[in-house]
Amino acid sequence: MRDESVRDVTARRMWVQRLVLVGTALGIAVLMVRCANPVPPSGGPRDRTPPRITASDPAQGAVNVSGRTLRLAFNEYVNRSSLREALTITPFVPGELAFSWDAREVTITFPEPFRDSTTYIVELSTDFSDVQGVSLESPLTFAFATGAKINSGTLAGRVVDGYSGAPQAGVDVLAYAQTSAPAAMAAWPERPDYQTQTGEDGTFRFEYLRETTYYVVALRDNNRNRRPDPLEPMAVPPRVQLPADSTQPPVPVPWLLARVDTLAPTLQRARAESRARTAFVFNEPMQVHRATLDEWTLIDSIAQDTVAIRGVYQQAEAPATVWLHTARMQATPHVLRVPRGGLTDTLGTPIDRERLRFTASAAPDTVRGALQALLPEPTSTDTLGYGALPPRARPRARFDHPVDSTVVRRVVSVQDTAGAAVPYHLTTVDGTEHALHIQWPPGGRVRIVGNPRNRPDTLQVRVRRLPASALGALEGRVMVVDTTWTTSGDSTTAAAPRRADSLNTASDKRSLRGRRWVQMEPTRPQVPVRPRMQPVGSDSTFRFEQLPEGEFSFRAFWDVDGNKRWNPGRLAPYRPAEAAAWSAQPTASRPRWTNVISAPLRIVTLSSSALYDTVYVPQRTPPAHR
């Protein structure tokens, strides 16, 4: 008995010792974590205040500084890894920075002593946060100099979305000094001279710049390499040369941020489905420009015969695939010749080649189009279950492959509320989607029934045509606000805006080439409404009619290149974005009424900005590799 008691006591002691060891190890681990990234005690109200710098050495504005260290003190514990990501020092510091932490302070040691007669700018971007994850609302910036004075140049502006006009926060803004007249160059500069970031309201401000001119680019630098890359949203400056000095006002024209797709769509594979049908699969959604179809040609590479093209179409569920329907082909190599601009991505960039090669299949063509959907699907219905249809809209029957009107009429019927057949005729563009032009019965209500052969159930939509008494109109005005920047000596000032109510009354004819367009977008419609676009009248007014009750927003732009599409510009060679304007708030449409938008759409331009200059960024030695 005594031996068993001794064994029990010994076992309990060993168990307690193990618990002590485990607890000690956990305590050491927690202590190490807290030392790596200190965390304040929990409890109390939630921290919503971003961190700030309480002291620095060198101090803000210090001159004649020497050494190689920079000390920053903060008002609270900060996320140390975020400081490394958010820190930018100008001019660029080659080599590795060393970080030494002491509670709320950090000492940053440069690999070499500070340069002589240089202004250093230290900025923490909005990526910098405290340990609670509260980030800066706008960048923190301070400067010191190793010479007798600090550079005093400033340059400010605003970045907005090019399509909606919404302010863009957290966008990187890069400034490249122009030491000589801009000209074409072989490669983009390896790094910017200065960098900052936009705040919550989309504004940015460079301070402590050398007083010269700059090429200023805004971009969402997703890969953090401080240079514009394909598919990254970016904005070109409203003018190729922007001066910076101590009296510089903000640039009055915003930077318009948009994704600029300079990469041509690439054919990934050609899939021969049959001897009359081939699918071309691309790496992104595509658009077929049907006005060019008469110029498309298909050649049998062996026989050198031309094969008739019966149709080119796409399927809604596979926008990256383009189908080619032809006369019977031999199972030999073929070449499809597509004219320039005949096949593009959704942003208008044409394919990277104009000859698409494939080998046809010998399999018979057994494809038969099947009904996929009846459109539009009502977003809301009345008490009888009928969705409203605006006058310009037509019900549509969508098939997966092209069919003729005989097939549509065999599977789609239109009935009135009593079940009697309602006459209709059909129109189509490519055979996959057919618009139903209905002879509306009294009361304007019909039931559209589809009987697809590939599914046991039927498709059905109920629609009612809106009467004229339920429709209204919206009208407004587009004004040109010509803001002049005049440069005199080393200073630049912004003069009072000059307004031009029409193309004919503007003072700067060169900058007013092109035509103005206005786009209407439903923001809160009670019935489905497609966006519309129309040119602005010669009297600078516009009017959209037959609108159902709801709210609509507007956007105007200056179509300089004449393609009826807003152009976000180009970085190299430089071309400014087409000027644009947006309605400040949606405007409501009322039945049997014409409402006027609350304020004119003001397209702001810089009068001395040449719209077709093909100049580039400052001359710089290109990097050895990208």
NUSEDREN-830468 format. One record per atom (N, C-alpha, C): residue in one letter; x, y, z. Coordinates in steps of 0.2 Angstrom, whole numbers, plus 5000, padded with zeros to 4 digits. Layout:
<sites>
AXYZ/...
</sites>
This chain:
<sites>
M500449945000/M500050005000/M500450065000/R501050065004/R501450125005/R501850134998/D502050084995/D502350094989/D501950124983/E501250104983/E500850134979/E500650204980/S500650224986/S500550294988/S501150334986/V501750304987/V502350344985/V502350354977/R502150304974/R502150304966/R501650364964/D501050364968/D500550414966/D500850484967/V501150494973/V501450564974/V501950584969/T502350534967/T502850544962/T502550564956/A502050524954/A501750544947/A501450614947/R501150634953/R500750694953/R501350754953/R501850744956/R502450794956/R502650794949/M502750744945/M503050744938/M502550784934/W501850774935/W501350804931/W501350884932/V501450904939/V501450974940/V502051004937/Q502650964937/Q503250994934/Q503151004927/R502850954923/R502650964916/R502251024915/L501751034919/L501351094918/L501751164919/V502151164924/V502551224925/V503051234919/L503351184916/L503751194910/L503351214904/V502751184903/V502351214898/V502151284899/G501951304905/G501751374906/G502351414905/T502951394907/T503551444906/T503651454899/A503651394895/A503751404888/A503251444885/L502551444886/L502051484883/L502251554885/G502451564892/G502551634894/G503151664890/I503651624889/I504251654885/I503951664878/A503551624875/A503351634868/A502951704867/V502451704872/V502051774872/V502551834873/L502951824877/L503451884879/L503851904872/M504051844869/M504451864862/M503951894857/V503351874857/V502851904852/V502751974854/R502651984860/R502552054862/R503152104861/C503752074862/C504352114861/C504352124853/A504152074849/A504252084842/A503752144839/N503152144842/N502652184840/N502252204846/P502452254850/P502052264857/P501352284856/V500952254860/V500252264860/V500052294866/P499652354866/P499352384872/P498852344876/P498752354882/P498252314886/P497552324883/S497252264884/S496552264881/S496052304886/G495452314883/G494952354887/G494852424885/G494352454887/G494252524886/G493952524879/P493752594876/P493452604870/P493952584864/R493652564859/R494052534853/R494452594850/D495052584848/D495552634845/D495352644838/R495152704837/R495052724830/R495452784827/T495952804831/T496452854829/T497052824826/P497252854820/P497852824817/P498452854821/P499052814820/P499652844823/P499852904820/R500352944824/R500653004822/R501353004824/I501753044821/I502453054823/I502453104828/T502753094834/T502753144840/T503453174840/A503953144837/A504653174837/A505053144832/S505553174830/S506053144825/S506653174826/D507153144824/D507853164824/D508253134818/P508353184813/P508353254813/P507553274813/A507553334816/A506853364816/A506553394810/Q505953394809/Q505553424803/Q505853494802/G506153504796/G506353564793/G507153584795/A507453534798/A508153544800/A508553554794/V509053594795/V509553604789/V510253584792/N510753584787/N511453564789/N511553504793/V511153454791/V511153384795/V511653344792/S511953304797/S512453254795/S512353194798/G512753144797/G512653074800/G512253024795/R512052974798/R511652924794/R511152884797/T510852914803/T510252884806/T509752934806/L509152904807/L508452934807/L508052904813/R507852944818/R507452914823/R506752944823/L506252904823/L505552924823/L505252894830/A504852944833/A504452924839/A503752924838/F503352884840/F502552884838/F502152884845/N501552904844/N501152914850/N500852854853/E500952794849/E500652734851/E501052674848/Y500952614850/Y501252564847/Y501052554840/V501452534836/V501352534829/V501452464826/N501152444820/N501352384817/N501952394813/R502452354816/R503152374813/R503252344806/S502952294804/S503052274797/S502652324792/S502152354795/S501852404790/S502252464789/L502652484794/L503152534793/L503652524787/R503852464787/R504352444781/R504052454775/E503352434774/E503052434768/E502852504766/A502652544771/A502452614770/A502952664769/L503552654771/L504052704771/L504352714764/T504452784762/T504752804756/T505252854758/I505852854756/I506352904757/I506552934750/T506552994749/T506753024743/T507353074745/P507953074741/P508053034735/P508152954737/F508152914732/F508152844733/F508852824737/V508752784742/V509352754746/V509552694743/P510152684740/P510352614738/P510552574744/G510452514744/G510652464749/G510052454754/E510252424759/E509752404764/E509752454770/L509152474772/L509052504778/L509052464784/A509352484790/A509252444796/A508752474801/F508352434804/F507852454808/F507952434815/S508052474820/S508152454827/S507552484831/W507152444835/W506552464838/W506652474846/D506352514849/D506352524856/D505652554858/A505252504860/A504552524862/A504252554856/R504052624857/R503652664852/R504152704847/E504852684848/E505252724844/E505652674839/V505852704833/V506252664829/V506852704826/T507452674826/T508052704823/T508152674816/I508252714811/I508352694804/I509052714802/T509452664801/T510152674799/T510252664792/F510452724788/F510652714781/F511252674780/P511352644774/P511952604773/P512552654772/E512452714770/E512952764769/E512752834772/P513252874774/P513052944776/P512652984772/F512253034774/F511853074770/F512253104765/R511953124759/R512253154754/R512353234756/D512853264753/D512853334754/D512353374750/S512153434753/S511753484750/S511153444747/T510753404750/T510253364748/T509653374753/T509053384750/T508453384754/T508153314754/Y508053284760/Y507753214761/Y507053224763/I506653184760/I505953184761/I505753114764/V505453114770/V505253044773/V504453044773/E504152994770/E503452984769/E503252914772/L502752914775/L502352854777/L501652854774/S501552804770/S500952804766/S500352784770/T499752774767/T499152754771/T499252684772/D499752644770/D499852574772/D500052564779/F500352624782/F500552624789/F499952624794/S500052574799/S499552574804/S499752554811/D499352564816/D499552544823/D499352474824/V499552444830/V499452374831/V498752354831/Q498252404832/Q497552384831/Q497252384824/G497752394819/G497552394812/G497252464810/V497252514814/V497052584811/V497552614807/S497452624801/S497852654796/S497852724795/L498352754792/L498352834791/L497752844786/E497452904787/E496952924782/E497252964776/S497852994777/S498253024772/S499053014774/P499453024769/P500153014771/P500453064776/L500953034780/L501353084784/L502053094781/T502153164780/T502753184777/T503153234781/F503853224781/F504253284784/F504853274780/A505253334781/A505953344777/A506453374781/F507053354779/F507653394782/F508153394777/A508653434778/A509153444773/A509853444775/T510353424771/T511053424773/T511353484771/G511053524767/G511253594765/G510953644770/A511053714767/A510853764771/A510053784770/K509753754765/K509053764764/K508653704762/I508053704763/I507653644760/I507253664754/N507253614749/N506853634743/N506153654745/S505853694741/S505153724743/S504653714738/G504753674733/G504253664727/G503753624730/T503053634728/T502453604729/T502153584723/L501753534723/L501353514717/L500753474720/A500153494719/A499553454721/A499053444716/G498653394717/G498053374712/G497553334716/R497153304711/R496653254714/R496553194709/V496453134711/V496353084707/V495653054708/V495253044702/V494653024703/V494552964698/D494052924699/D493852864694/D493652894687/G493952874682/G493852904675/G493152884673/Y492752834676/Y492152824673/Y491552854678/S491652854685/S491152874689/S491352944692/G491952964692/G492153024695/G492253024703/A492152964705/A492252954713/A492952964715/P493153004720/P493853004723/P494152944724/Q494752934722/Q495152874723/Q495652884729/A495552844734/A496052844740/A496552794739/G497152804742/G497652754742/G498052744735/V497952794731/V498352784724/V499052814725/D499552774722/D500152804722/D500252854716/V500652904718/V500752964713/V501452974712/L501752964706/L502452964705/L502653024701/A503153064703/A503353124699/A504053104697/Y504153124690/Y504753114687/Y505053184685/A505653204687/A505853274685/A506053274678/Q505953334675/Q506053344668/Q506653394667/T507253374666/T507853414666/T507953444659/S507553414654/S507653444647/S506953434644/A506853454638/A506253454634/A506053374634/P505453364635/P505153294635/P505253264628/A505453204627/A505553164621/A505553094622/A505453054616/A505352984616/A505952954619/M505952894623/M506452864626/M506352784625/A506952754626/A506852674625/A506452644630/A506552664636/A506152624642/A505952674647/W505452644651/W505252684657/W505752694662/P505852754665/P506352764670/P506252714676/E506852694679/E506852634683/E506552654690/R506552714692/R506152734698/R505952814697/P505452834701/P505252904701/P505752944705/D505753014704/D506053054708/D505753064715/Y505053074715/Y504653084721/Y504053034721/Q503853024726/Q503252974727/Q502753004733/T502153004732/T501653014737/T501052974736/Q500552984740/Q499952944739/Q499352984740/T498752964738/T498153004738/T497852994745/G497453044748/G497053034754/G496353004753/E495953014758/E495252984757/E494853024752/D495053084751/D494653124746/D494953124739/G495453084738/G495753074732/G496253134730/T496453174735/T496953234734/T497653204736/F498153234732/F498853224734/F499153294734/R499753284738/R500153354738/R500853334739/F501253354734/F502053344735/F502253404738/E502753394743/E503053454746/E503853444745/Y504253504746/Y504953494747/Y505253474740/L504953484734/L505153464728/L505753514725/R506153494721/R506653544718/R506153584713/E506253644712/E505853684708/E506053674700/T505653624697/T505753614690/T505053584688/T505053564682/T504453534680/T504453454680/Y503853424681/Y503753354682/Y503253324678/Y503353264676/Y502853214673/Y502553174679/V501953184680/V501653154686/V501153104684/V501253044687/V500852984685/V500452954691/A499852944691/A499452904696/A499352834694/L499452784699/L499352714698/L499152674704/R498752624703/R498752574708/R499252524708/D499752534711/D500452494711/D500352424714/N499952384711/N499752324715/N500352274717/N500852274712/N501452234714/N502052274717/R501852344719/R502352384723/R503052394720/N503052394713/N503752404710/N503852474708/R503352514710/R503452584708/R503552604701/R503152574697/R503152584690/R502552554687/P502252584681/P501652564678/P501752504675/D501252454676/D501252384673/D500652374669/P500652334664/P500052324660/P499452294665/L498852324664/L498252304667/L498152344674/E498652374677/E498652414683/E498252474681/P497752494685/P497352564684/P497852614685/M497852664680/M498352724680/M498052784677/A498352834678/A498052904676/A498652944673/V498552974667/V499053014664/V498953084667/P499453124667/P499353194669/P498953234664/P498653284666/P498253334661/P498753374657/R499353374659/R499853414655/R500453374656/V500853374650/V501553334651/V502053364655/Q502053434656/Q502453464660/Q502153504666/L502253484672/L501853524677/L502453554682/P502453614683/P502953654687/P502753644694/A503353644698/A503253644705/A503653704708/D503353744712/D503653804715/D503353814722/S503553864725/S503253874732/S502653914732/T502353934726/T501753964726/T501253924721/Q501453864720/Q501053824715/Q500353814718/P499753834714/P499153804716/P498953734714/P498453704717/P498353634714/P498153634707/V498253584704/V498153574697/V497353574696/P497053614692/P496253614692/P495953554689/V496353524685/V496053464681/V496253394685/P495753354686/P495953294690/P496253244685/W496653194689/W496953144685/W496353084685/L496253054679/L495653014678/L495952944678/L495852904683/L496052834684/L495652784680/A496052744677/A495652694673/A496152634671/R495952574670/R496352524668/R496452524661/V497052534659/V497252544652/V497552484650/D497152444645/D497352384643/D497752394636/T498452384637/T498852394631/T499052324628/L498852274631/L499052204629/L498452174624/A498652154619/A498252124614/A497952064616/P497352044615/P497051984616/P497451924613/T497551874616/T497951814613/T497451754612/L497551724607/L497151664605/L497551604609/Q497151574613/Q497351514617/Q497351454614/R496751444610/R496751374606/R496151384601/A496151344596/A495651344591/A495351274592/R494751264593/R494451204594/R493951184589/A494151144584/A493751124579/A493151074581/E492551094581/E492051054583/E491751014578/S491751034572/S491450994566/S491751024560/R491550994554/R491751024548/R491451084546/A490951114550/A490651174548/A490651224554/R491051204560/R491051244566/R491651244570/T491951304571/T492551304575/T492551354580/A492751344586/A492751384592/A493451414593/F493551484594/F494151514595/F494151544602/V494551514606/V494551534614/V495151584615/F494951634618/F495451694619/F495651694627/N496051734628/N496251744636/N495851794639/E495351824636/E494951874639/E494351884635/P493751914638/P493151924634/P493251964628/M492951944623/M493051974616/M492352014614/Q492452054609/Q491952084605/Q492052074598/V491552054594/V491552044587/V491252114584/H491552144580/H491352204577/H491052184570/R490352184570/R489952154565/R490052194558/A490152254559/A490252294553/A490852274548/T491252234551/T491852214547/T491752144544/L491252114546/L491152034544/L491252024536/D491052074532/D491052064525/D491852054523/E492252084527/E492952084526/E493352014528/W492951974532/W493251914535/W493351864529/T493851834529/T493951774524/T494251714527/L494051654524/L494251594527/L494551554521/I495151534521/I495551504516/I495751434518/D495651384513/D495851314514/D496651324512/S497051304517/S497851314515/S498051264510/I497751204509/I497951154505/I497651174498/A497051174497/A496751184491/A496751264488/Q496851304493/Q496851374492/Q496151404490/D495651374492/D494951394490/D494751434496/T494251474494/T493951514499/T493251484502/V493251474508/V492651444511/V492151494514/A491551484512/A491051534514/A490951534522/I490851594524/I490751604531/I489951624532/R489651584536/R488951584537/R488751634543/G489251634548/G489051674554/G489651674559/V489751724563/V490151734568/V489751754574/Y489851714580/Y489451734585/Y489751714592/Q489451734598/Q489751714604/Q489151694609/Q489351664614/Q488851644619/Q488851684625/A488351704628/A488351744634/A488751714640/E488751644641/E489051614646/E489851604645/A490051614639/A490751604637/A490951664633/P491051724636/P491251784632/P491951784629/A492351744631/A493051734628/A493051694622/T492551664620/T492551614615/T492151644609/V492451644603/V492151664597/V492051604592/W491351594590/W491251544586/W491151564579/L491451514574/L491451524567/L491051474564/H490451494560/H490051444557/H490151454549/T490351404546/T490551404539/T490151354535/A490251354528/A490151304524/A490551244525/R490451184522/R490851124524/R491551134522/M491951114527/M492751124526/M493051054526/Q493551044522/Q493950984522/Q494350984529/A494550924531/A494950914537/A495650934535/T495850994534/T496451014532/T496651084536/P497251104536/P497351174539/P497051224535/H496751274539/H496451334536/H496651394540/V496551454536/V496751524539/V496151564539/L496051594545/L495451644545/L495851714545/R495651754540/R495951824540/R495451874543/V495651904548/V495151954552/V495452024550/P495052064548/P495252134547/P495452174553/R495952224553/R496152254559/R495552294562/G495452274568/G494852304572/G494252264572/G494252204568/G493652164567/G493552124574/L494052104578/L493952064584/L494452104589/T494052124594/T494452164600/T494252134606/D494652154612/D494352144618/D493852194620/T493552194626/T493052244628/T493252314628/L493952324629/L494152394629/L494352424622/G494252374617/G494452404610/G495152384607/T495552344611/T496152324609/T496152264604/P496352274598/P496252214593/P496752154595/I496552104592/I496952044593/I497652054590/D498152004593/D498852014592/D499051994585/R498551954581/R498751934575/R498151944570/E498151944564/E497651954560/E497451894556/R497851834557/R497751774554/R497751724559/L497151684560/L497051634564/L497051564561/R497551524563/R497651464559/R497351404563/F497051354560/F496751294563/F496751244558/T496651184561/T496451124556/T495751104557/A495351104552/A494651084553/A494551014554/S493951004557/S493750934559/S493350894553/A493350834553/A493050794548/A492350774551/A492150784557/A491550764560/A490950804557/P490450774556/P489850804554/P489550864559/D489250914557/D489050964561/D488350944563/T488250924570/T487650904573/T487350954577/V487651014578/V487451064583/V486751094581/R486351094585/R485651124585/R485551174590/G485351234589/G485251284594/G484751274598/A484851284605/A484351274610/A484151334614/L483551344615/L483351404619/L483651404626/Q483951454628/Q484251464634/Q483951504639/A483651564637/A483351604642/A482851654638/L482351684641/L481851734639/L482051794643/L482151854639/L482451914643/L481951974641/P481952024645/P482252024651/P481951994657/E482251974662/E481951944668/E481752004673/P481052014674/P480852064678/P481152074685/T481352134687/T481652144693/T481152154699/S480552174696/S479952184701/S479352174696/T478752154700/T478152144696/T477552174699/D477052184696/D476452214699/D476052164702/T475452184704/T475052134708/T474852074704/L474852084698/L474652024693/L475251984691/G475852004693/G476451964691/G476751984685/Y476652044682/Y476952064676/Y477452114677/G478052104674/G478552154675/G478552214670/A478752274671/A478652324667/A479252324662/L479052344655/L479552344650/L479452414647/P480052454647/P480052524644/P479952514636/P479752574633/P479552574626/P480152554622/R480752574623/R481252564619/R481552484619/A481352454625/A481552384626/A481152334622/R481452274620/R481052224617/R481152154621/P480652114622/P480852054624/P481252014620/R481651964622/R482151934618/R482251864620/A482351824615/A482451744616/A483151734614/R483551704619/R484251684618/R484351614617/F484751594612/F484951524611/F485651524611/D485851454612/D486651444613/D486951444607/H486651424601/H486951434594/H486451464590/P486651494584/P486151524580/P485651484577/V485051514577/V484451474574/V484051524569/D483651504565/D483251554561/D482651564564/S482251604561/S481551624564/S481051564564/T481151514560/T480751464560/T480751424566/V481451414569/V481551384575/V481251424581/V481351484581/V481151534586/V480351524587/R480051524581/R479251524581/R479051454584/R479451404582/R479251334584/R479251334592/V479751364595/V479851354603/V479551414607/V479451474604/V479251534608/V478551554605/S478151564610/S477451594609/S477351654613/V476851694610/V476651754614/V475951754615/Q475651764621/Q474951754622/Q474751814626/D474051834625/D473751894629/D473551864636/T473251904640/T473051874647/T472451824646/A472151814641/A471651764640/A471951704637/G472551704635/G472851644632/G472851644624/A472551694621/A472551694614/A473251714611/A473451694605/A474051704602/A474151784600/V474751804601/V474851874599/V475351884594/P475251914588/P475751914583/P476351954585/Y476951934582/Y477551964583/Y477951954577/H478451994576/H479051974571/H479651984574/L480151954571/L480851944574/L481351984570/T481852004574/T482552034571/T483052004575/T483651994572/T484251964576/T484851994572/V485451994576/V486052014574/V486451954572/D486551904576/D486951854575/D486651784575/G485951784576/G485551724576/G485551694583/T485951714588/T485851684595/T485351724599/E485251784598/E484751824602/E484251854597/H483651844598/H483151864594/H482651914597/A482551974595/A482152024598/A481452014595/L480952014600/L480252004598/L479852074598/H479652084591/H479252154590/H478552134591/I478252144596/I477552124598/I477052174596/Q476552154593/Q475952194592/Q475552194598/W475652244602/W475352244609/W474652244609/P474252194613/P473552194613/P473352254618/P472652264618/P472452314623/P472652294630/G472852344634/G473052334641/G473752324641/G474152304636/G474852304635/G475152244640/R474852194641/R475052134645/R475152074640/V475752044641/V475751974637/V476151924641/R476051864639/R476451814642/R476851774637/I477551774638/I477951744633/I478151674636/V478051624632/V478151554634/V478751524629/G479251494632/G479751454628/G479751384630/N479751334625/N479851264626/N480451234623/P480951244627/P481651214625/P481651144624/R481951114619/R481951044618/R482451014623/N482951044626/N483451014630/N483251014637/R482651034639/R482451034646/R481751014647/P481550984652/P480850964653/P480351024654/D480651074658/D480151124660/D480151174654/T479651224655/T479551284651/T479851344654/L480051394649/L480251454652/L479651504651/Q479551554655/Q479051594655/Q479151664658/V478951724655/V479051784657/V478351824656/R478151864661/R477651904660/R477851984660/V477652014654/V477852084654/V477252124652/R477252194654/R476752244652/R477152304649/R476852334644/R477152384641/R476952454645/L477452494647/L477352554650/L476952604646/P476452634648/P476052684644/P476452744644/A476352794639/A476652854639/A476552894645/S475952884648/S475852924654/S476252904660/A476652844659/A477052824665/A477852844663/L477952884658/L478652904656/L478752974657/G479352994658/G479553064658/G480253074655/A480553134656/A481153154652/A481553184657/L482253184655/L482753224659/L483153264654/E483353324656/E483753364651/E484253404655/G484853424652/G485353454655/G485753494650/R486353514653/R486753564649/R487553544650/V487953544645/V488653524646/V489053594644/M489453614649/M489853674649/M490553654648/V490953694645/V491653684644/V491953744649/V492353714654/V492653764659/V493453764657/D493653814653/D494353814651/D494753854656/T495153814660/T495553844665/T496253854662/T496453914663/T497153934660/T497653934665/W498253894664/W498853904668/W499353944664/T499553994667/T500054034663/T500754034667/T501254024664/T501854014667/T502254084665/S502554114670/S502954174670/S503554164674/G504154164670/G504754154674/G504754084677/D504854084684/D504954024688/D504254014692/S503754044690/S503154034694/S502554024689/T502053984692/T501453964688/T500853984692/T500354014689/T499754034692/T499154014688/A498653994692/A497953974689/A497554034688/A497354054682/A496954104680/A496254084681/A495754134681/A495054124682/A494854084676/P494354034677/P494153994672/P493754034666/R493854014660/R493454044655/R492953994652/R492354014652/R491753964650/R491653964643/A491553914640/A491253904633/A490653864633/D490153894630/D489453864630/D489353814624/S489753824619/S489753784613/S490453774610/L490453734605/L491153724602/L491253784598/N490753824596/N490953884592/N491153944596/T491053944602/T491254004606/T491853994610/A492153944609/A492853934613/A493353974610/S493853994615/S494354034613/S494953994610/D495053934612/D495653894610/D495353834606/K495353844599/K495153804594/K495453734594/R496153734595/R496553674595/R496253624600/S496153654607/S496053604612/S495253584612/L494853614607/L494153604607/L493953564601/R494453524598/R494253474593/R493853414595/G493453384591/G493053334593/G492353344595/R492053304598/R491353304599/R491153284606/R490653324609/R490453304616/R489953254616/W489953204621/W489453154621/W489253154629/V488653134630/V488353124637/V488053054637/Q488253024643/Q487952954644/Q487552954650/M486952914650/M486452914655/M486552844658/E486552834665/E486652774668/E486052764673/P485652714673/P485152704678/P485452694685/T485352724690/T485552714697/T485052674701/R484452694701/R483952664705/R483252664701/P483252624695/P482652614691/P482152574694/Q481552584693/Q481052544695/Q480852484690/V481152494684/V481052444679/V481752444675/P481952384672/P482552374669/P482652434663/V483152464664/V483352514659/V484052514657/R484152504650/R484852504648/R485152574648/P485852574649/P486152644648/P486152674641/R486152734640/R486052764634/R486652814633/M486752834627/M487252884625/M487052924619/Q487152984619/Q486953034613/Q487453094613/P487553124607/P487953184607/P487553244610/V488053284612/V487753354615/V487553394609/G486953434609/G486753474604/G487253534603/S487153564597/S487553624596/S487453684601/D486853684604/D486753734609/D486953704616/S487353654617/S487653624623/S487153594627/T486553574625/T486053544629/T485953474627/F485653434631/F485453364629/F484753344633/R484453294630/R483853274633/R483753204631/F483553164637/F483353094636/F482653084638/E482253054633/E481553044633/E481352974635/Q480752964636/Q480352904637/Q480752864643/L480852894648/L481152864654/L480652844659/P480652784662/P480252764667/P480452804674/E479952794679/E480152824685/E480752794688/G481152834691/G481852814694/G482352864694/E482952844696/E483452894697/E484052874692/F484352934689/F484852924684/F485452974685/S486052944683/S486652984683/S486852994676/F487353054676/F487553074669/F488353084669/R488553074663/R489353084662/R489453104655/A489853164655/A489953194648/A490753184647/F490953174641/F491653174639/F491753204632/W492353224631/W492553254625/W492853204621/D492553184615/D492753134611/D493253154606/V493853164608/V494353194604/V494553154598/D494653084599/D494853044593/D494253014589/G493653034591/G493053024587/G492852944587/N493052904592/N492752834592/N492152824596/K491852874599/K491252874603/K491352834609/R491952834611/R492152804618/R492652844621/W492552844628/W493052884632/W493752854632/N494252894630/N494952874630/N495352894636/P495552854640/P495952874646/P496652894645/G496852904639/G497552934637/G498052874637/R498652904636/R499252854636/R499852884639/L500252844642/L500852864646/L501452874641/A501552834636/A502052834632/A501952804625/P501952844620/P502052914620/P501452954623/Y501553004626/Y501053044630/Y500453064626/R499853054628/R499253084626/R498753094632/P498553154633/P498053164639/P497453124638/A497153114644/A496453084644/A495953134641/E495453104638/E494953144636/E494553174642/A494453244642/A494153274648/A493453244649/A493253244655/A492553214657/A492253254663/A491653244664/A491253274669/A490753224671/W490453234678/W489953194680/W489453234684/S488853204684/S488353234688/S488453224696/A488353274700/A488553274707/A488153224710/Q487453214708/Q487053174711/Q486553144706/P486153094708/P485653064703/P485153114702/T484753114697/T484153154695/T483553104694/A483053124698/A482453084697/A482053094691/S481753044688/S481253054683/S480553044685/R480153084683/R479453084685/R478953074679/P478453034680/P477953024674/P477653094671/R477653094665/R477353154662/R477653224664/W478353214665/W478653274667/W479353274664/T479653334663/T480353344661/T480753374667/N481153344670/N481653364675/N482253384672/V482553434675/V483253464673/V483753444679/I484353424677/I484853404682/I485053464685/S485253464691/S485253514696/S485853564694/A486353544690/A486953584688/A487153564682/P487453604678/P487753584671/P488353534672/L488453494668/L489053454668/L489653494665/R490153504669/R490653554668/R491253514666/I491453514660/I492053484657/I492653534658/V493153514662/V493653564664/V494253544659/T494553594656/T495153584652/T495653634653/L496253614652/L496853664652/L496953684645/S496853754644/S496853784637/S497553764633/S498053764637/S498753754633/S498953684633/S498453634635/S498653564634/S498453544627/A499053524623/A498953504616/A498653434617/L498153414613/L497753354613/L498153294610/Y498553314605/Y498853264601/Y499653264602/D499953294607/D500653294608/D500853224609/T501453204606/T501753134607/T502353144610/V502353174616/V502953184620/V502953134625/Y503553124629/Y503653074634/Y503953104640/V504153064644/V504453084651/V505153094650/P505453124656/P506153154656/P506653104653/Q507153124650/Q507653084647/Q508053054653/R508152994653/R508452954658/R508752894656/T509252874659/T509652814657/T509152754658/P509052714653/P508552654654/P508852604659/P508452564663/P508752514667/P509052454662/A509552414665/A509852364661/A509352314659/H508852294663/H508252254662/H507652274666/R507152244664/R506552264667/R506352214673/
</sites>
